[in-house]
Amino acid sequence: MAIVKLGELVVGIRGTVGGVMFSANRQGNYCRVWSRGPAQMTEKQGVQRGYLGSHGNYWRALTQDQRDDWDTFAALPGQELENSLGEPYYICGFAWFCSYNNNNLRMGRARISDAPVVAVPGAPGLLKFEVHTDEALIQYATDHFVGFGCVVMIARARTSGVQVMSSGYRWIASIDSPGEDTQEFWTEFVEVFGMAQVGEKWFLWCAKQNSEGRMGAYRAKNYVTAD
């Protein structure tokens, strides 16, 4: 499905129509024939789809008051989202229920039934992000994530000239209340990306996650070069 923004004429389109994918980059709008990538579904992706398929039964088991509270939460100004054309939109309470419970299940936590009431966490204070040909890690102040989970996403630059990444991040790990000041995730990194090559540029997206599954402001680390 494509998203189209109408002006005097069509001024923007994102998505796929009839096998043609529409998008944009710094040079402007472009389109290309869509093709399925060669990679097989990873174990993480399979688990994620299993979570998504299970939420409906739990939603139906909620009381009507609980479902109404989720819908009220979804309509709050703070839940406004933005699509790829920069247009604001809202999703329903069930969608937020799925999103937050997905976050909790990925971190090994229990599902929640009630709509969120806890404040959104602040951005994490990261000190270091490193990718080597045999190691990937982040470092932060000791006890920084006590009471919070740590969500790590990483993107690989397609070309050496890229300085900032705004998309293409892939989930690497969700760590519940890490107490150490360093987290290594080489096994998870290799599962998603394979081995890092010398000279590749890597970008980090990291956020705190609270007990309700809400992720706060993220902290991005612009690129590190593998060595």
C-alpha positions as CSV (number, residue, x, y, z in Angstrom):
1,M,0.0,0.0,0.0
2,A,1.3,3.5,-0.9
3,I,0.8,6.8,0.9
4,V,0.0,9.7,-1.4
5,K,0.0,13.4,-0.5
6,L,-2.1,15.6,-2.8
7,G,-1.4,19.2,-3.6
8,E,-2.2,21.0,-6.9
9,L,-0.9,17.8,-8.3
10,V,0.5,14.8,-6.5
11,V,3.4,16.1,-4.4
12,G,4.4,13.0,-2.5
13,I,4.0,9.2,-2.6
14,R,5.5,6.5,-0.5
15,G,5.0,2.8,-0.6
16,T,4.4,0.2,-3.3
17,V,1.8,0.3,-6.1
18,G,1.6,-2.4,-8.8
19,G,5.1,-3.8,-8.0
20,V,6.7,-0.3,-8.1
21,M,8.2,1.1,-4.9
22,F,8.1,4.9,-4.4
23,S,10.4,6.7,-1.9
24,A,12.7,9.7,-1.6
25,N,16.2,10.5,-0.6
26,R,18.3,13.7,-0.3
27,Q,18.3,14.0,-4.1
28,G,14.5,13.9,-4.3
29,N,11.7,11.4,-5.1
30,Y,12.5,8.1,-6.9
31,C,10.8,4.9,-7.8
32,R,12.1,1.4,-8.6
33,V,10.7,-2.1,-9.2
34,W,10.1,-3.8,-5.9
35,S,11.8,-7.1,-5.3
36,R,11.9,-9.4,-2.3
37,G,15.3,-9.5,-0.6
38,P,17.2,-12.8,-0.6
39,A,17.5,-13.0,3.2
40,Q,15.4,-15.7,5.1
41,M,13.4,-14.7,8.1
42,T,15.7,-14.6,11.2
43,E,14.8,-16.3,14.4
44,K,14.1,-12.8,16.0
45,Q,11.6,-12.0,13.2
46,G,9.9,-15.3,13.7
47,V,9.5,-14.7,17.4
48,Q,8.2,-11.2,16.7
49,R,5.5,-12.5,14.4
50,G,4.5,-15.0,17.0
51,Y,4.0,-12.2,19.5
52,L,1.9,-10.2,17.1
53,G,-0.3,-13.2,16.4
54,S,-1.0,-13.7,20.1
55,H,-2.2,-10.3,21.2
56,G,-5.7,-10.5,19.9
57,N,-6.8,-13.2,22.4
58,Y,-5.4,-11.1,25.3
59,W,-7.1,-8.0,24.0
60,R,-10.5,-9.8,23.9
61,A,-9.9,-11.0,27.5
62,L,-9.7,-7.4,28.8
63,T,-12.7,-5.8,30.4
64,Q,-14.6,-3.2,28.3
65,D,-13.3,-0.5,30.7
66,Q,-9.7,-1.5,30.1
67,R,-10.2,-1.4,26.3
68,D,-11.9,2.0,26.6
69,D,-8.9,3.2,28.6
70,W,-6.5,2.1,25.8
71,D,-8.6,3.9,23.3
72,T,-8.6,7.1,25.4
73,F,-4.8,6.8,25.8
74,A,-4.4,6.4,22.0
75,A,-6.3,9.6,21.4
76,L,-4.1,11.8,23.6
77,P,-2.0,14.5,21.8
78,G,1.2,12.8,23.1
79,Q,0.4,9.7,21.0
80,E,0.4,11.6,17.7
81,L,2.6,9.9,15.1
82,E,4.0,11.0,11.8
83,N,4.0,9.1,8.5
84,S,6.8,9.1,5.9
85,L,5.3,12.2,4.2
86,G,5.4,14.2,7.5
87,E,1.6,14.0,8.0
88,P,0.4,13.4,11.6
89,Y,-1.9,10.5,12.4
90,Y,-3.1,8.4,15.3
91,I,-3.4,4.6,15.8
92,C,-6.1,2.8,17.9
93,G,-5.8,1.6,21.4
94,F,-5.4,-2.0,20.3
95,A,-2.3,-1.0,18.2
96,W,-0.7,0.6,21.2
97,F,-1.6,-2.5,23.3
98,C,0.2,-4.7,20.8
99,S,3.2,-2.3,20.6
100,Y,3.8,-2.0,24.3
101,N,3.3,-5.7,25.0
102,N,5.6,-6.6,22.1
103,N,8.3,-4.5,23.8
104,N,7.7,-6.2,27.1
105,L,7.8,-9.7,25.6
106,R,11.0,-9.0,23.8
107,M,12.5,-8.0,27.1
108,G,11.3,-11.1,28.9
109,R,8.7,-9.2,30.9
110,A,5.0,-10.0,31.4
111,R,2.2,-8.5,29.4
112,I,0.3,-5.5,30.7
113,S,-3.4,-5.2,30.7
114,D,-4.0,-1.6,31.8
115,A,-3.3,1.5,29.6
116,P,0.0,3.2,30.5
117,V,0.2,5.8,33.3
118,V,3.9,6.0,34.0
119,A,5.9,8.9,32.6
120,V,7.9,8.4,29.5
121,P,11.6,7.7,30.3
122,G,14.3,10.2,29.3
123,A,17.1,9.6,26.8
124,P,19.9,7.3,28.0
125,G,23.3,8.8,28.7
126,L,25.6,6.7,26.5
127,L,29.3,7.0,26.7
128,K,30.6,4.7,24.0
129,F,29.5,2.7,21.0
130,E,31.9,0.3,19.3
131,V,31.8,-2.2,16.4
132,H,34.8,-4.3,15.6
133,T,35.2,-7.4,13.4
134,D,34.8,-9.6,16.5
135,E,32.9,-7.4,19.0
136,A,30.0,-4.9,19.4
137,L,29.2,-3.0,22.6
138,I,27.8,0.0,24.3
139,Q,29.0,1.7,27.5
140,Y,27.2,4.0,29.9
141,A,27.3,5.2,33.4
142,T,27.1,2.5,36.1
143,D,23.5,1.8,37.2
144,H,22.2,4.1,34.5
145,F,19.5,1.6,33.5
146,V,18.4,0.4,37.0
147,G,14.6,0.1,36.9
148,F,14.6,0.4,33.1
149,G,15.2,-1.8,30.1
150,C,17.8,-1.0,27.5
151,V,16.7,-1.3,23.8
152,V,19.5,-1.4,21.2
153,M,19.0,-0.9,17.4
154,I,21.7,-0.6,14.8
155,A,21.9,0.4,11.2
156,R,24.6,-0.1,8.6
157,A,25.4,2.7,6.1
158,R,25.1,1.5,2.5
159,T,27.8,3.8,1.3
160,S,30.9,5.3,2.9
161,G,29.7,8.9,2.5
162,V,26.7,8.6,4.8
163,Q,27.1,10.8,7.9
164,V,23.6,10.4,9.5
165,M,21.1,7.6,9.4
166,S,17.4,8.3,9.9
167,S,16.0,4.9,8.9
168,G,17.1,1.3,8.3
169,Y,17.7,0.5,12.0
170,R,17.2,-3.1,13.1
171,W,16.4,-4.4,16.5
172,I,19.4,-6.1,18.1
173,A,18.7,-6.6,21.8
174,S,16.3,-5.7,24.6
175,I,18.0,-6.0,28.0
176,D,16.0,-5.9,31.3
177,S,17.6,-3.7,33.9
178,P,21.3,-4.1,33.0
179,G,23.4,-3.4,36.0
180,E,26.9,-3.4,34.4
181,D,28.3,-0.3,32.7
182,T,29.0,-2.2,29.5
183,Q,26.8,-4.4,27.3
184,E,28.1,-6.6,24.6
185,F,25.9,-8.0,21.9
186,W,28.1,-9.6,19.3
187,T,26.1,-12.8,19.0
188,E,22.9,-10.9,18.4
189,F,24.7,-8.5,16.0
190,V,26.0,-11.4,13.9
191,E,22.5,-13.0,13.8
192,V,21.1,-9.9,12.2
193,F,23.9,-8.5,10.1
194,G,26.5,-11.2,9.8
195,M,30.2,-10.4,10.4
196,A,31.2,-6.7,10.4
197,Q,33.8,-5.8,7.8
198,V,36.7,-3.4,8.3
199,G,35.8,0.2,7.2
200,E,32.0,-0.3,7.4
201,K,30.0,2.5,9.1
202,W,27.5,1.6,11.8
203,F,24.9,3.8,13.6
204,L,23.3,3.2,17.0
205,W,19.7,3.9,18.3
206,C,19.3,3.3,22.0
207,A,16.4,4.0,24.3
208,K,15.2,3.3,27.9
209,Q,12.1,1.2,28.3
210,N,9.9,1.4,31.4
211,S,7.8,-1.2,33.2
212,E,4.8,-0.6,30.9
213,G,6.8,-1.2,27.7
214,R,7.0,2.5,26.8
215,M,10.3,3.6,25.2
216,G,11.5,7.1,25.8
217,A,13.5,9.5,23.9
218,Y,16.3,7.7,22.0
219,R,20.0,8.4,22.0
220,A,21.7,8.1,18.6
221,K,25.4,7.7,18.1
222,N,26.5,8.7,14.7
223,Y,28.7,6.4,13.0
224,V,31.6,4.3,14.2
225,T,33.8,2.6,11.7
226,A,34.5,-1.1,12.2
227,D,38.1,-2.2,12.7
